[in-house]
Amino acid sequence: MIIEKKVHTCRKCHSKVLTKNNINVCGNLQYHCKTCGAYGVLEPREPYTEKEQELIIKAY
Ligand SMILES: [Zn+2]
């Protein structure tokens, strides 16, 4: 059983104090970190393919 925690953290300083900003050209939601002031993509497309998910399931 995989428990998915959807807590977004800053990629630079790992702060959780983020402001959801705008949607960029690619359609990804962007954040603005209040701690370090960085901008980034909130949910980048993780390369979790079906094959990788199979491997995760097999690992159990
Ligand atoms: Zn930050």
N, CA, C, O and the ligand as a Tripos MOL2 file, in Angstrom:
@<TRIPOS>MOLECULE
protein
  241   239    61     0     0
PROTEIN
NO_CHARGES

@<TRIPOS>ATOM
      1 N           0.8530   -1.1990    0.0000 N.3       1 MET1
      2 CA          0.0000    0.0000    0.0000 C.3       1 MET1
      3 C           0.8820    1.2390    0.0000 C.2       1 MET1
      4 O           1.7570    1.4180    0.8470 O.2       1 MET1
      5 N           0.6250    2.0510   -0.9460 N.am      2 ILE2
      6 CA          1.4260    3.2690   -1.0670 C.3       2 ILE2
      7 C           0.5910    4.4600   -0.5910 C.2       2 ILE2
      8 O          -0.4730    4.7630   -1.1310 O.2       2 ILE2
      9 N           1.1010    5.0980    0.4090 N.am      3 ILE3
     10 CA          0.4140    6.2930    0.8980 C.3       3 ILE3
     11 C           1.0570    7.5190    0.2410 C.2       3 ILE3
     12 O           2.2520    7.7790    0.3830 O.2       3 ILE3
     13 N           0.2380    8.2350   -0.4590 N.am      4 GLU4
     14 CA          0.7420    9.3860   -1.1940 C.3       4 GLU4
     15 C           0.4820   10.6640   -0.4150 C.2       4 GLU4
     16 O          -0.6600   11.0340   -0.1420 O.2       4 GLU4
     17 N           1.5530   11.3090   -0.0750 N.am      5 LYS5
     18 CA          1.4010   12.5830    0.6250 C.3       5 LYS5
     19 C           1.5920   13.7070   -0.3740 C.2       5 LYS5
     20 O           2.6280   13.7970   -1.0340 O.2       5 LYS5
     21 N           0.6200   14.5330   -0.4770 N.am      6 LYS6
     22 CA          0.7140   15.6350   -1.4270 C.3       6 LYS6
     23 C           1.0620   16.9150   -0.6940 C.2       6 LYS6
     24 O           0.2590   17.8420   -0.5840 O.2       6 LYS6
     25 N           2.2710   16.9300   -0.2050 N.am      7 VAL7
     26 CA          2.7610   18.1520    0.4140 C.3       7 VAL7
     27 C           3.8270   18.7240   -0.5080 C.2       7 VAL7
     28 O           4.8550   18.0960   -0.7610 O.2       7 VAL7
     29 N           3.5740   19.8780   -0.9840 N.am      8 HIS8
     30 CA          4.5140   20.4820   -1.9040 C.3       8 HIS8
     31 C           5.5890   21.2350   -1.1370 C.2       8 HIS8
     32 O           5.3080   21.9960   -0.2110 O.2       8 HIS8
     33 N           6.7970   21.0060   -1.5400 N.am      9 THR9
     34 CA          7.9020   21.7060   -0.9160 C.3       9 THR9
     35 C           8.7330   22.3920   -1.9870 C.2       9 THR9
     36 O           8.7520   21.9980   -3.1530 O.2       9 THR9
     37 N           9.4130   23.4260   -1.5430 N.am     10 CYS10
     38 CA         10.2820   24.1570   -2.4490 C.3      10 CYS10
     39 C          11.4330   23.2590   -2.8550 C.2      10 CYS10
     40 O          12.0050   22.5440   -2.0320 O.2      10 CYS10
     41 N          11.7600   23.3080   -4.1220 N.am     11 ARG11
     42 CA         12.8420   22.4500   -4.6070 C.3      11 ARG11
     43 C          14.1990   22.9500   -4.1350 C.2      11 ARG11
     44 O          15.1660   22.1900   -4.0900 O.2      11 ARG11
     45 N          14.2680   24.2030   -3.7920 N.am     12 LYS12
     46 CA         15.5650   24.7530   -3.4170 C.3      12 LYS12
     47 C          15.8030   24.6640   -1.9190 C.2      12 LYS12
     48 O          16.8540   24.1970   -1.4790 O.2      12 LYS12
     49 N          14.8230   25.1130   -1.1300 N.am     13 CYS13
     50 CA         15.0480   25.1700    0.3110 C.3      13 CYS13
     51 C          14.1280   24.2170    1.0670 C.2      13 CYS13
     52 O          14.2040   24.1300    2.2920 O.2      13 CYS13
     53 N          13.2730   23.5120    0.3630 N.am     14 HIS14
     54 CA         12.3660   22.5230    0.9490 C.3      14 HIS14
     55 C          11.3870   23.1430    1.9400 C.2      14 HIS14
     56 O          10.8800   22.4710    2.8380 O.2      14 HIS14
     57 N          11.1380   24.3980    1.7640 N.am     15 SER15
     58 CA         10.1470   25.0520    2.6030 C.3      15 SER15
     59 C           8.7430   24.6670    2.1470 C.2      15 SER15
     60 O           8.5020   24.4010    0.9700 O.2      15 SER15
     61 N           7.8380   24.6470    3.0970 N.am     16 LYS16
     62 CA          6.4590   24.3280    2.7480 C.3      16 LYS16
     63 C           5.6040   25.5830    2.6130 C.2      16 LYS16
     64 O           4.4050   25.5160    2.3410 O.2      16 LYS16
     65 N           6.2430   26.7080    2.8090 N.am     17 VAL17
     66 CA          5.5070   27.9660    2.7010 C.3      17 VAL17
     67 C           5.5430   28.4050    1.2420 C.2      17 VAL17
     68 O           6.4100   29.1690    0.8200 O.2      17 VAL17
     69 N           4.5850   27.9040    0.4950 N.am     18 LEU18
     70 CA          4.5540   28.1880   -0.9280 C.3      18 LEU18
     71 C           3.2540   28.8870   -1.2910 C.2      18 LEU18
     72 O           2.2000   28.6580   -0.6970 O.2      18 LEU18
     73 N           3.3720   29.7310   -2.2700 N.am     19 THR19
     74 CA          2.1930   30.3550   -2.8380 C.3      19 THR19
     75 C           1.9700   29.7810   -4.2200 C.2      19 THR19
     76 O           2.8650   29.7760   -5.0650 O.2      19 THR19
     77 N           0.7780   29.3050   -4.4310 N.am     20 LYS20
     78 CA          0.4720   28.8260   -5.7720 C.3      20 LYS20
     79 C           0.3280   30.0300   -6.6800 C.2      20 LYS20
     80 O          -0.4530   30.9460   -6.4220 O.2      20 LYS20
     81 N           1.0790   30.0000   -7.7140 N.am     21 ASN21
     82 CA          1.1890   31.1980   -8.5360 C.3      21 ASN21
     83 C           0.3350   31.1020   -9.7970 C.2      21 ASN21
     84 O          -0.8900   31.2040   -9.7310 O.2      21 ASN21
     85 N           0.9450   30.9160  -10.8760 N.am     22 ASN22
     86 CA          0.2310   30.9040  -12.1420 C.3      22 ASN22
     87 C           0.4520   29.5880  -12.8670 C.2      22 ASN22
     88 O           1.2800   28.7660  -12.4730 O.2      22 ASN22
     89 N          -0.2880   29.4180  -13.9060 N.am     23 ILE23
     90 CA         -0.0600   28.2700  -14.7820 C.3      23 ILE23
     91 C           0.7980   28.7530  -15.9380 C.2      23 ILE23
     92 O           0.4660   29.7210  -16.6240 O.2      23 ILE23
     93 N           1.8880   28.0700  -16.1340 N.am     24 ASN24
     94 CA          2.8090   28.5150  -17.1660 C.3      24 ASN24
     95 C           2.3900   28.0090  -18.5440 C.2      24 ASN24
     96 O           1.3290   27.4100  -18.7200 O.2      24 ASN24
     97 N           3.2500   28.2680  -19.4940 N.am     25 VAL25
     98 CA          2.9110   27.9830  -20.8890 C.3      25 VAL25
     99 C           2.6310   26.5060  -21.0980 C.2      25 VAL25
    100 O           1.7840   26.1260  -21.9060 O.2      25 VAL25
    101 N           3.3540   25.6840  -20.3600 N.am     26 CYS26
    102 CA          3.2050   24.2340  -20.5320 C.3      26 CYS26
    103 C           1.9670   23.7000  -19.8240 C.2      26 CYS26
    104 O           1.6350   22.5230  -19.9640 O.2      26 CYS26
    105 N           1.2890   24.5410  -19.0750 N.am     27 GLY27
    106 CA          0.1040   24.0950  -18.3620 C.3      27 GLY27
    107 C           0.4110   23.5710  -16.9790 C.2      27 GLY27
    108 O          -0.4440   22.9610  -16.3360 O.2      27 GLY27
    109 N           1.6410   23.8070  -16.5100 N.am     28 ASN28
    110 CA          2.0150   23.3540  -15.1760 C.3      28 ASN28
    111 C           1.7950   24.4760  -14.1640 C.2      28 ASN28
    112 O           2.0490   25.6490  -14.4390 O.2      28 ASN28
    113 N           1.3240   24.0880  -13.0110 N.am     29 LEU29
    114 CA          1.1010   25.0610  -11.9640 C.3      29 LEU29
    115 C           2.4300   25.4440  -11.3270 C.2      29 LEU29
    116 O           3.2470   24.5860  -10.9930 O.2      29 LEU29
    117 N           2.6230   26.7190  -11.1700 N.am     30 GLN30
    118 CA          3.8860   27.1870  -10.6370 C.3      30 GLN30
    119 C           3.7070   27.6810   -9.2080 C.2      30 GLN30
    120 O           2.6370   28.1510   -8.8230 O.2      30 GLN30
    121 N           4.7680   27.5640   -8.4410 N.am     31 TYR31
    122 CA          4.7440   28.0570   -7.0750 C.3      31 TYR31
    123 C           5.7410   29.1870   -6.9050 C.2      31 TYR31
    124 O           6.6690   29.3760   -7.6910 O.2      31 TYR31
    125 N           5.4990   29.9180   -5.8490 N.am     32 HIS32
    126 CA          6.4570   30.9300   -5.4360 C.3      32 HIS32
    127 C           6.7680   30.6690   -3.9820 C.2      32 HIS32
    128 O           5.8800   30.7110   -3.1300 O.2      32 HIS32
    129 N           8.0330   30.3980   -3.6970 N.am     33 CYS33
    130 CA          8.4390   30.1000   -2.3350 C.3      33 CYS33
    131 C           8.5880   31.3930   -1.5550 C.2      33 CYS33
    132 O           9.2820   32.3180   -1.9770 O.2      33 CYS33
    133 N           7.9230   31.4400   -0.4050 N.am     34 LYS34
    134 CA          7.9960   32.6410    0.4080 C.3      34 LYS34
    135 C           9.2750   32.6840    1.2240 C.2      34 LYS34
    136 O           9.6750   33.7440    1.7070 O.2      34 LYS34
    137 N           9.9110   31.5470    1.3750 N.am     35 THR35
    138 CA         11.1140   31.5020    2.2020 C.3      35 THR35
    139 C          12.3420   31.9850    1.4330 C.2      35 THR35
    140 O          13.0800   32.8500    1.9050 O.2      35 THR35
    141 N          12.5520   31.4160    0.2420 N.am     36 CYS36
    142 CA         13.7410   31.7890   -0.5110 C.3      36 CYS36
    143 C          13.4010   32.5870   -1.7610 C.2      36 CYS36
    144 O          14.2910   33.0950   -2.4430 O.2      36 CYS36
    145 N          12.1160   32.6930   -2.0580 N.am     37 GLY37
    146 CA         11.7190   33.5260   -3.1830 C.3      37 GLY37
    147 C          11.8510   32.8610   -4.5330 C.2      37 GLY37
    148 O          11.8010   33.5230   -5.5700 O.2      37 GLY37
    149 N          12.0210   31.5520   -4.5200 N.am     38 ALA38
    150 CA         12.2190   30.8670   -5.7880 C.3      38 ALA38
    151 C          10.8810   30.6020   -6.4650 C.2      38 ALA38
    152 O           9.8490   30.4380   -5.8140 O.2      38 ALA38
    153 N          10.9290   30.5670   -7.7540 N.am     39 TYR39
    154 CA          9.7750   30.1710   -8.5370 C.3      39 TYR39
    155 C          10.0490   28.8040   -9.1450 C.2      39 TYR39
    156 O          11.1770   28.5060   -9.5400 O.2      39 TYR39
    157 N           9.0430   27.9970   -9.2170 N.am     40 GLY40
    158 CA          9.2430   26.6880   -9.8310 C.3      40 GLY40
    159 C           7.9180   26.0620  -10.1910 C.2      40 GLY40
    160 O           6.8530   26.6070   -9.9040 O.2      40 GLY40
    161 N           8.0020   24.9150  -10.8200 N.am     41 VAL41
    162 CA          6.8070   24.1850  -11.2070 C.3      41 VAL41
    163 C           6.3590   23.3490  -10.0210 C.2      41 VAL41
    164 O           7.1530   22.6240   -9.4210 O.2      41 VAL41
    165 N           5.0870   23.4570   -9.6910 N.am     42 LEU42
    166 CA          4.5680   22.7920   -8.5020 C.3      42 LEU42
    167 C           4.5230   21.2850   -8.6950 C.2      42 LEU42
    168 O           5.0090   20.5430   -7.8420 O.2      42 LEU42
    169 N           3.9720   20.8360   -9.7570 N.am     43 GLU43
    170 CA          3.8820   19.3960   -9.9970 C.3      43 GLU43
    171 C           4.5120   19.0700  -11.3300 C.2      43 GLU43
    172 O           3.8230   18.9800  -12.3470 O.2      43 GLU43
    173 N           5.8130   18.8950  -11.3280 N.am     44 PRO44
    174 CA          6.4650   18.5060  -12.5780 C.3      44 PRO44
    175 C           6.0760   17.1010  -12.9690 C.2      44 PRO44
    176 O           5.8100   16.2490  -12.1210 O.2      44 PRO44
    177 N           6.0490   16.8810  -14.2290 N.am     45 ARG45
    178 CA          5.6770   15.5550  -14.7270 C.3      45 ARG45
    179 C           6.7530   14.5590  -14.3250 C.2      45 ARG45
    180 O           7.8230   14.4910  -14.9310 O.2      45 ARG45
    181 N           6.4480   13.7980  -13.3000 N.am     46 GLU46
    182 CA          7.4040   12.7940  -12.8510 C.3      46 GLU46
    183 C           7.4600   11.6610  -13.8710 C.2      46 GLU46
    184 O           6.4340   11.2520  -14.4140 O.2      46 GLU46
    185 N           8.6420   11.1700  -14.1220 N.am     47 PRO47
    186 CA          8.7640   10.0790  -15.1020 C.3      47 PRO47
    187 C           8.3310    8.7430  -14.5180 C.2      47 PRO47
    188 O           9.0720    7.7610  -14.5640 O.2      47 PRO47
    189 N           7.1350    8.7190  -13.9750 N.am     48 TYR48
    190 CA          6.6050    7.4710  -13.4290 C.3      48 TYR48
    191 C           5.8150    6.7590  -14.5150 C.2      48 TYR48
    192 O           4.6120    6.9670  -14.6740 O.2      48 TYR48
    193 N           6.5060    5.9300  -15.2440 N.am     49 THR49
    194 CA          5.8420    5.1940  -16.3040 C.3      49 THR49
    195 C           5.1630    3.9600  -15.7280 C.2      49 THR49
    196 O           5.3280    3.6340  -14.5530 O.2      49 THR49
    197 N           4.4090    3.2890  -16.5630 N.am     50 GLU50
    198 CA          3.7520    2.0660  -16.1040 C.3      50 GLU50
    199 C           4.7770    1.0130  -15.7210 C.2      50 GLU50
    200 O           4.5580    0.2360  -14.7920 O.2      50 GLU50
    201 N           5.8900    0.9870  -16.4320 N.am     51 LYS51
    202 CA          6.9240    0.0200  -16.1110 C.3      51 LYS51
    203 C           7.4880    0.2650  -14.7170 C.2      51 LYS51
    204 O           7.7410   -0.6740  -13.9630 O.2      51 LYS51
    205 N           7.6780    1.5100  -14.3930 N.am     52 GLU52
    206 CA          8.2030    1.8350  -13.0680 C.3      52 GLU52
    207 C           7.2100    1.4710  -11.9810 C.2      52 GLU52
    208 O           7.5900    0.9950  -10.9110 O.2      52 GLU52
    209 N           5.9390    1.6980  -12.2620 N.am     53 GLN53
    210 CA          4.9290    1.3260  -11.2780 C.3      53 GLN53
    211 C           4.9130   -0.1880  -11.0770 C.2      53 GLN53
    212 O           4.7150   -0.6700   -9.9620 O.2      53 GLN53
    213 N           5.1200   -0.9310  -12.1580 N.am     54 GLU54
    214 CA          5.2050   -2.3830  -12.0420 C.3      54 GLU54
    215 C           6.3500   -2.7850  -11.1300 C.2      54 GLU54
    216 O           6.2120   -3.6670  -10.2830 O.2      54 GLU54
    217 N           7.4740   -2.1260  -11.3190 N.am     55 LEU55
    218 CA          8.6310   -2.4310  -10.4840 C.3      55 LEU55
    219 C           8.3500   -2.1440   -9.0130 C.2      55 LEU55
    220 O           8.7830   -2.8820   -8.1280 O.2      55 LEU55
    221 N           7.6250   -1.0710   -8.7720 N.am     56 ILE56
    222 CA          7.2970   -0.7220   -7.3890 C.3      56 ILE56
    223 C           6.4050   -1.8060   -6.7900 C.2      56 ILE56
    224 O           6.5870   -2.2200   -5.6460 O.2      56 ILE56
    225 N           5.4340   -2.2560   -7.5920 N.am     57 ILE57
    226 CA          4.5280   -3.2850   -7.0950 C.3      57 ILE57
    227 C           5.2830   -4.5940   -6.8580 C.2      57 ILE57
    228 O           5.0430   -5.2950   -5.8750 O.2      57 ILE57
    229 N           6.1970   -4.9090   -7.7740 N.am     58 LYS58
    230 CA          6.9550   -6.1390   -7.6210 C.3      58 LYS58
    231 C           7.8620   -6.1090   -6.4040 C.2      58 LYS58
    232 O           8.1560   -7.1490   -5.8150 O.2      58 LYS58
    233 N           8.2980   -4.9320   -6.0350 N.am     59 ALA59
    234 CA          9.2020   -4.7960   -4.9000 C.3      59 ALA59
    235 C           8.5070   -5.1540   -3.5980 C.2      59 ALA59
    236 O           9.1720   -5.3980   -2.5920 O.2      59 ALA59
    237 N           7.1960   -5.1890   -3.5990 N.am     60 TYR60
    238 CA          6.4960   -5.5220   -2.3780 C.3      60 TYR60
    239 C           6.4010   -7.0220   -2.1480 C.2      60 TYR60
    240 O           5.8320   -7.4580   -1.1480 O.2      60 TYR60
    241 ZN         12.3790   28.0360   -1.2250 Zn       61 ZN61
@<TRIPOS>BOND
     1     1     2 1
     2     2     3 1
     3     3     4 2
     4     3     5 am
     5     5     6 1
     6     6     7 1
     7     7     8 2
     8     7     9 am
     9     9    10 1
    10    10    11 1
    11    11    12 2
    12    11    13 am
    13    13    14 1
    14    14    15 1
    15    15    16 2
    16    15    17 am
    17    17    18 1
    18    18    19 1
    19    19    20 2
    20    19    21 am
    21    21    22 1
    22    22    23 1
    23    23    24 2
    24    23    25 am
    25    25    26 1
    26    26    27 1
    27    27    28 2
    28    27    29 am
    29    29    30 1
    30    30    31 1
    31    31    32 2
    32    31    33 am
    33    33    34 1
    34    34    35 1
    35    35    36 2
    36    35    37 am
    37    37    38 1
    38    38    39 1
    39    39    40 2
    40    39    41 am
    41    41    42 1
    42    42    43 1
    43    43    44 2
    44    43    45 am
    45    45    46 1
    46    46    47 1
    47    47    48 2
    48    47    49 am
    49    49    50 1
    50    50    51 1
    51    51    52 2
    52    51    53 am
    53    53    54 1
    54    54    55 1
    55    55    56 2
    56    55    57 am
    57    57    58 1
    58    58    59 1
    59    59    60 2
    60    59    61 am
    61    61    62 1
    62    62    63 1
    63    63    64 2
    64    63    65 am
    65    65    66 1
    66    66    67 1
    67    67    68 2
    68    67    69 am
    69    69    70 1
    70    70    71 1
    71    71    72 2
    72    71    73 am
    73    73    74 1
    74    74    75 1
    75    75    76 2
    76    75    77 am
    77    77    78 1
    78    78    79 1
    79    79    80 2
    80    79    81 am
    81    81    82 1
    82    82    83 1
    83    83    84 2
    84    83    85 am
    85    85    86 1
    86    86    87 1
    87    87    88 2
    88    87    89 am
    89    89    90 1
    90    90    91 1
    91    91    92 2
    92    91    93 am
    93    93    94 1
    94    94    95 1
    95    95    96 2
    96    95    97 am
    97    97    98 1
    98    98    99 1
    99    99   100 2
   100    99   101 am
   101   101   102 1
   102   102   103 1
   103   103   104 2
   104   103   105 am
   105   105   106 1
   106   106   107 1
   107   107   108 2
   108   107   109 am
   109   109   110 1
   110   110   111 1
   111   111   112 2
   112   111   113 am
   113   113   114 1
   114   114   115 1
   115   115   116 2
   116   115   117 am
   117   117   118 1
   118   118   119 1
   119   119   120 2
   120   119   121 am
   121   121   122 1
   122   122   123 1
   123   123   124 2
   124   123   125 am
   125   125   126 1
   126   126   127 1
   127   127   128 2
   128   127   129 am
   129   129   130 1
   130   130   131 1
   131   131   132 2
   132   131   133 am
   133   133   134 1
   134   134   135 1
   135   135   136 2
   136   135   137 am
   137   137   138 1
   138   138   139 1
   139   139   140 2
   140   139   141 am
   141   141   142 1
   142   142   143 1
   143   143   144 2
   144   143   145 am
   145   145   146 1
   146   146   147 1
   147   147   148 2
   148   147   149 am
   149   149   150 1
   150   150   151 1
   151   151   152 2
   152   151   153 am
   153   153   154 1
   154   154   155 1
   155   155   156 2
   156   155   157 am
   157   157   158 1
   158   158   159 1
   159   159   160 2
   160   159   161 am
   161   161   162 1
   162   162   163 1
   163   163   164 2
   164   163   165 am
   165   165   166 1
   166   166   167 1
   167   167   168 2
   168   167   169 am
   169   169   170 1
   170   170   171 1
   171   171   172 2
   172   171   173 am
   173   173   174 1
   174   174   175 1
   175   175   176 2
   176   175   177 am
   177   177   178 1
   178   178   179 1
   179   179   180 2
   180   179   181 am
   181   181   182 1
   182   182   183 1
   183   183   184 2
   184   183   185 am
   185   185   186 1
   186   186   187 1
   187   187   188 2
   188   187   189 am
   189   189   190 1
   190   190   191 1
   191   191   192 2
   192   191   193 am
   193   193   194 1
   194   194   195 1
   195   195   196 2
   196   195   197 am
   197   197   198 1
   198   198   199 1
   199   199   200 2
   200   199   201 am
   201   201   202 1
   202   202   203 1
   203   203   204 2
   204   203   205 am
   205   205   206 1
   206   206   207 1
   207   207   208 2
   208   207   209 am
   209   209   210 1
   210   210   211 1
   211   211   212 2
   212   211   213 am
   213   213   214 1
   214   214   215 1
   215   215   216 2
   216   215   217 am
   217   217   218 1
   218   218   219 1
   219   219   220 2
   220   219   221 am
   221   221   222 1
   222   222   223 1
   223   223   224 2
   224   223   225 am
   225   225   226 1
   226   226   227 1
   227   227   228 2
   228   227   229 am
   229   229   230 1
   230   230   231 1
   231   231   232 2
   232   231   233 am
   233   233   234 1
   234   234   235 1
   235   235   236 2
   236   235   237 am
   237   237   238 1
   238   238   239 1
   239   239   240 2
@<TRIPOS>SUBSTRUCTURE
     1 MET1         2 RESIDUE 1 A MET
     2 ILE2         6 RESIDUE 1 A ILE
     3 ILE3        10 RESIDUE 1 A ILE
     4 GLU4        14 RESIDUE 1 A GLU
     5 LYS5        18 RESIDUE 1 A LYS
     6 LYS6        22 RESIDUE 1 A LYS
     7 VAL7        26 RESIDUE 1 A VAL
     8 HIS8        30 RESIDUE 1 A HIS
     9 THR9        34 RESIDUE 1 A THR
    10 CYS10       38 RESIDUE 1 A CYS
    11 ARG11       42 RESIDUE 1 A ARG
    12 LYS12       46 RESIDUE 1 A LYS
    13 CYS13       50 RESIDUE 1 A CYS
    14 HIS14       54 RESIDUE 1 A HIS
    15 SER15       58 RESIDUE 1 A SER
    16 LYS16       62 RESIDUE 1 A LYS
    17 VAL17       66 RESIDUE 1 A VAL
    18 LEU18       70 RESIDUE 1 A LEU
    19 THR19       74 RESIDUE 1 A THR
    20 LYS20       78 RESIDUE 1 A LYS
    21 ASN21       82 RESIDUE 1 A ASN
    22 ASN22       86 RESIDUE 1 A ASN
    23 ILE23       90 RESIDUE 1 A ILE
    24 ASN24       94 RESIDUE 1 A ASN
    25 VAL25       98 RESIDUE 1 A VAL
    26 CYS26      102 RESIDUE 1 A CYS
    27 GLY27      106 RESIDUE 1 A GLY
    28 ASN28      110 RESIDUE 1 A ASN
    29 LEU29      114 RESIDUE 1 A LEU
    30 GLN30      118 RESIDUE 1 A GLN
    31 TYR31      122 RESIDUE 1 A TYR
    32 HIS32      126 RESIDUE 1 A HIS
    33 CYS33      130 RESIDUE 1 A CYS
    34 LYS34      134 RESIDUE 1 A LYS
    35 THR35      138 RESIDUE 1 A THR
    36 CYS36      142 RESIDUE 1 A CYS
    37 GLY37      146 RESIDUE 1 A GLY
    38 ALA38      150 RESIDUE 1 A ALA
    39 TYR39      154 RESIDUE 1 A TYR
    40 GLY40      158 RESIDUE 1 A GLY
    41 VAL41      162 RESIDUE 1 A VAL
    42 LEU42      166 RESIDUE 1 A LEU
    43 GLU43      170 RESIDUE 1 A GLU
    44 PRO44      174 RESIDUE 1 A PRO
    45 ARG45      178 RESIDUE 1 A ARG
    46 GLU46      182 RESIDUE 1 A GLU
    47 PRO47      186 RESIDUE 1 A PRO
    48 TYR48      190 RESIDUE 1 A TYR
    49 THR49      194 RESIDUE 1 A THR
    50 GLU50      198 RESIDUE 1 A GLU
    51 LYS51      202 RESIDUE 1 A LYS
    52 GLU52      206 RESIDUE 1 A GLU
    53 GLN53      210 RESIDUE 1 A GLN
    54 GLU54      214 RESIDUE 1 A GLU
    55 LEU55      218 RESIDUE 1 A LEU
    56 ILE56      222 RESIDUE 1 A ILE
    57 ILE57      226 RESIDUE 1 A ILE
    58 LYS58      230 RESIDUE 1 A LYS
    59 ALA59      234 RESIDUE 1 A ALA
    60 TYR60      238 RESIDUE 1 A TYR
    61 ZN61       241 GROUP 0 **** ****
